[in-house]
Amino acid sequence: MAPRTLRGRLSLAALTATALLMTILTVVFNAVMDRHLQHQADDELRNRAAAVATTVDTNGPRVRVLETVNDRLLDANVWIYAGPRLLEKPPSARAGSPLTRGAHRLAERPGHACATVHTHGHPPIRLCSQPLPGRHSRATVVTALDLAPYRGSADTLLLGSLILDAAMLGCTYVLTRLSVSRALRPVRTMTDQATQWSAIGSDERFGTADHPAELARLGASLDQLLDRTRTVLRHEQQLTGELSHELRTPLTRIIMELDWWRSRPRTDAETRAAQEVISEAAQSMRTICDTLLNDARENALNPATTPGTTDVVPVLDRLLQHLDTPDRVKTAVEAEAPVLEAGVAPALLERILSPLLANAARYARSRVTVSAVRVPGVVRIDVADDGPGVPEAFVAELFQPGRRADSGDGHDGAGLGLPLARRLARAVGGEVSYAPGPTPGARFTVSLPAG
């Protein structure tokens, strides 16, 4: 039964609180007004009793009622007692009636007293007694007053207060809904903006300036969520780009082998050789996918996990053996020891070195040299070529994703190889850096934890 919207719930809460407060105030107000009207009636009765007391003589041995002008007005609704004995009563009062019995009971009480007498089919009557002490005798004056006008005033006040309560409740509900709607408008705007920004991974943020404290906290929370969403989108785009970049080479080999095999009839030996190349390329694609996906999964769960241990020299030999190089370019591996173990898995080491070797083979004029040495706690691998090298103006952007020194150099690279190599190396506690030297060409250094 509760409203589904926050505006409706707040409006209902405000309406309930206001209704409770108005009920309490209405009860208290009408109780106070009833008390005040009763005091007014009692004051009127006392004034009448004081006027009647001027016509009663209690100085003699007997109580005497003096005749005065307009004594009929004073005799209306007035009882005069000499002790317990009734001297005068209103002409309309009947003996034994509830009104007369009430006046008699008040006359028997010592001091001032008031009471309300209810008669069937008639408005309530208020009675008040006024004792008149004397030297030799005691008299009591009892006056009566019809409470119908006072009850009418009380009913009118009650009805007016109920109408005012209803109007106040209606205004409270409407104003609360309007106020809550206005107060929630910035929240709705911020929510819509956050939804739009999160869909496109925007750099826009709400910040905390020029916002109330509550909206500033909401903006800070939404900014954190947007940062996480943007990070996830960036990682997703990065993983997609890296997979596309790494899978391009083996996929190209498969396409070339199939085109070559279908260009003309082949012998069984040539067919088996093409199948072996295709199988090897497909296995390479599978290894690439497993390596990158496992790396992304391990980084998400435990970035500090050490993947394993690998002998570097056999991996370098295998990579250079399958490296696609022009006939004029020679390759060589230089290692200070036949066994150099690095603290990475073989597949991950291949993924780190493959972009560096591919770039070296692409830009080298005559030679690509790979050297591996062990320094305290680190295995360092240098990949060098004798090509034109990296332009000095481009060194600062060398490892930024999607950046290429010359987009018109004739190859279809996406500028993701070097950033991928550095990211994978840093994931295992290593580093990939550019080491310019005095000799022509480019030199990249891979530093990995020793196994």
N, C-alpha and C positions, 0 to 999 in steps of 0.2 A: 504493500500500500504506500510505501515511501516513494516520493518523486525520484525519477531516474537521473535528473540533472542536478548539478551542484546548486544552480540558481534556485531551483524549486525547493531543495532541501534547506538551504539557508533561509529562504523566504518562509518556509513552514516553521523553522526553528524560531525565527524572529516573531512570527505570528503567534506561536504558542507562548513564548515568553511575554509578549505584550498582552495576550489574553489573560494570562495568570496575574500579571501586574495590575491590569485594569480591573479584574475581578476583586482583588484585594482592596484596591483603592475605592472601588464602588461600594463594597461592603462597609469599609471604614467610614467613608463619606456619609453614607445614608445612616449609619449608626450614630455618628456625631450629630447629623441634622435632626434625627429623631430625638436625641437627647436635648438638643437646643430648643426644639419646638415644645418639648415637654416642660423645660424650664420656663419658656415664655408663658405657657398655660398656667404653671404654678405661680408665676409672678402676677399674672392677671387675677388669679384667685386670691392671692394675698392682698392685692390692692382692693379688691371688692370687700374682703373681710375687714380690712382696715377702715373702709368707708362705713360698713355696717356697724363696726365697733363704736363709732361715734354716736350711735343711736341707742346704745345699751348702757344703762346706769348700774354700776356694781358697787357704788359707794354706800348705799343704804343696806338695811338688813335683808332686803329682798332685791332680786334682780328685776329691773324694770326696763321695758322697751319704750323708748320715747317716740312719739309721733313727730314726723318731720315732713317737709314738703317733698313731693315725689317719692314717698316711702314705698310706693308700689314697685318702683325700679329697684329699690334696695331689697325688697322682699322677694324678688324673682330669684329662684334657685338659691335661697338662703334658709338655713336652719339655725335657730337660736336655742341653746340649751342652758338651763340653770342647773348646774350639776348634771345629773342624769335625766332631769325632767325637761321635756320638750316644751318650749314656750311658743315658738312660731315655726311654721314650715311653709314651703311654696304652695300656692293654691292647687297646682296640678299634681303635687306629690300625694300618692295614696299610701295609707298606712299599710305596712307589711310588704311594700314593693322593694325590689332589690336596691333601688336608689335610697329609699328611706332607711333600710337596714344598714347600708354602707355609711350613711351619715351618722347613724346612732353609734356604730362601732368606732368611728373616728372621734366622736364626742367623748367616749369613754377613755380614750388614750390620753395620757398626760403629754403636754407640750404640743408642738406643731407636728402635723402628720398629713400625708397625702396618699390617695389611693385611686385606682381606676376601676370603675364598675362597668361591667359588660352586661347588657340586657339583650334578650333575644329579639332580633328584628330591629334593633336601634343602634345608632352609633355609640361608641364608648363614652362614658361621662367621667370627667375628672373631678374628684372631691378633695378639698383641703380644709383642715380645721385650724382655727385660731383661738387659743385660750385667752380669756379676759379675766385676769386676777382682780380681786376686790378685797376690801377690808373684812367684810363679813360673809361674803358669798363669792362664788366662782361661776363664771359664764363661759360658754364656748360657742363660737360662730363657725358654722360649716357652710362653705360656698361650693357650688357646682358649676361646671363649665362643659359645654358640648365640645368634644374633640373632633367633630367632623371637619371643620375648616382646617385644623392642623393636620389631620390625616390626609385631607385632600392635597395640602401643600407637600406633605411627605411623599405621597404617591406621584405628584407631579415631578418632584425632584428625582425620584427613582426612575420614572419613565425618561426624563431628560438625560439622566446619567447613562441609562442603557442605550439610548439613541446616540449619545456622544461616544460611548464605548464602541458601538458598531461602526460609527464613522471613523474612529481612530484605528480600529482593526483593519478596515478596508484601506485606509490611507497607508497604514504601516505595511500591509502586504504589497500594495502597488509600489510604494517608494522603495521598499527593500528589493523587490525584483529589478526595478530600474537601477538602483545603486549597485546591486551585485552584478548586473549585466555590464554596467559601465566599468566596474572594478575588474571584471574578468575579461574585458575586451583586450587589454594588453597581453593577457595570458593566451587568449585565442590567437592573437596575431603572432606571438612568439612561437606557438605550436605550429602554425601554418608555415612560418619561415623556416623553423627547424626541419619540418618534413621536406620542404623544397630543397634546402641546403644539403640535407643528408642524401637525397636522391642523386645529386650531382657531385657530391664531395667538395662543396664550395669551401673557400677559405674565410668566408664571412662568419663573424662571431658577434654575440650579443654584448659581451663585456658587462661591467658592473657600473659604469658611469651613467649618470642621469637616470637612474632607476631607483624606486623605493627599495627598502631593505629586502622585502619579500621577493620582489621581482629580480633584484640583483642576485639573490641566492638561486632562484629558478634559472636565471640566465647563466650563472656559473655552472649549474648542473647540466643544462642543455649544451653549453660549450664543451664540457667534458665528454658528453655522449657524441657530439659532432666530431670531436677529435678522434675518439675511438672508431667511429664509423669511417672517417676519412682514412685512418690508418689501415683499417680492414680493406677498404676499397683500393688503397694504394698497394697493399701487399698482394691483393688479388690481381690487380693489373700488372704488378711486377712479376708475379709468378707466371701469369699468362704470357707476358712478353719474353720471359726467360725460356719458357718451354718452347715457344715459337722459334726463338733464336737458336736454341740448341738442337731442335729437331730438324731445322732447315737443311743442315749438311747431310745427315744420313738419308733424309727423304729425297734430296737431290740425287744422291748416289743410286737409290732404288729406281727413280724415274729414268736416269741415264742408262742404267743397265737394261731396263725394260725396253727403252727406245732402241738401244743398240741390238738387243736380242730380236726385236720384231722387224728391224730394218731389212733383214734378208735371212734365208735359212741358215741355221747353225748346226754344227755337229753336236753329238752327244757330250763331248768333252767341253765344248764352249757353253752348252746349256747348263751343265753341272757347275761350271765356273761362275756363270752369271747367277745361278741359284745360290751358290755359296756367298757371293758378294751381297745379294739381296738379303739372305738370312743374317749375315753379319751386320748389315745396316739396320735391319729390323731389331736385332738383339741390342744394338747400340741405342736405338730409340727407346726400347724398353728400359735399359739401364739408366738412360738420361731421365726418363719420367720417374722411375723409382727413386733415383738419387735426389732430384729436386723436391719431389713430394715428401720423401722421408725427412729431408732437411727442413722443409717448412713445418712438418708435423712436430719434429723434435724441438725446433726453435719455439714453437707455441707452447709445448708442454714443459720443456726443460732446456733452456738455451745453453746451459753450461755442460751438457753431456758431451763426453769425449767419444767420437765415433768409433775409433779403433786404431790399429797400427798397420802401416804399409811400408814395404821396401820400395824406396823411391826409384832406384835405377831401372828395374824391369818395367816399371810403368812408363818412364821416360822413353826407353827403347821401343816399347809397343806404340806409344803415341807418335813418335817420329816415323816409325815404320808405316803407319797408316795415314801420315800427314800428306795432304794433297798439295804438292809443291811442283812448280815448273821444273823442267829438266835442268835449267841452268843453276838452280839453287841446291846447294849441298847442305846436309844436316849432320850434326855431330853432338855426342853426349860426352861431357867431361865430368867425371866424378872422382873425388879424392879417395874414396874407398869403395870396394865392391858392394858393400852393404851399408845403406843409409836408411834408417827407419824413421818415419814421420808419424806423428800421432793423429792420423786421419785414415778413413776408409779408402780403399783403392778407387772405387767409383767416384768418391768425392774429390780425390786428388786429380783424377782425370778431368772432372768438370772445372776445377780451378785452373788447370794448365791448358786445357783445350782452346779457350779464347785467345790466350797469349801466344800459343804456337800458331794458331790460324792467322793472327795478325802478322806475326813475324814472317810466315811463309808468303803471305800476300804482298808484303812491302819489301822483302829482302831482294837485293840485287844478285847476290851469288852465294850467300851463306847464312845459315841459322845455327846458332850455337846455344846449347843448353848445358849449364854447369851446375853441379850440386855439391855443396860443402856442408860440413857440420860445425857449428859453433856452439858454445855452452848453452844447452837447453833448447837449441833451435836448429832446424834444417833449412838452409837457404838455397833456393833454386833461382838461378838467373837465366832469363830467356832474352837473347840478344840477336839482332840482325844488322846487316850493313845497308839498310835502306835509307830513305830520306830522313827518317826520324820524325819526332812529333814537333809540330810548329810551336815555337815558344809561346805564342799568344793563346794556344789551345791547352797548355799544360794544366791550367787551373780548372778546366772543364773536362779533363780526360776521363774521370770516373763518374761523371753525371749521366744518369740513364737517358738514352735517346739522343745524345749529342755526338756528332761526328765532325772531325776536322775538315773533311772535304766530302760533301754529299754527292759530288759528281765524279768520284774517282773510279766508277765503273763496277763496283760491287754493290750488292743489295743488302748490306748489313743494316741493322736497326740501331746500332749504338748501345747494345745491351751486354755485350760480351765482357768488357772490362768491369762494369759495375757488378755483374754476376760473379766474376772471379773474386773480386774484393769482398763481396758480401759472404760468399761461401767460406772464404779464408777467415774472415772475422768471426764467423759463427763457431769456429773451432779454436779460437784464440790466436789466429795468425794474422797476416797482413799481406796485401799486394800493393806495391808502390812502383812508381816510375823513377828510374835512376839515370838521369842524363849524364853522359860522360864526354870526355874529350874526343873520342873516336866517332866517326859518322854512324848513323843508325839509331835504333831505339833499344833500351835495355829496361826490362821489367824484372823486379825482384819479388819472389814469393818467400815469405818467412812463415814456417809452420812449426808447431811444437814438436820436439824430438820424441820419438817413441821409446 
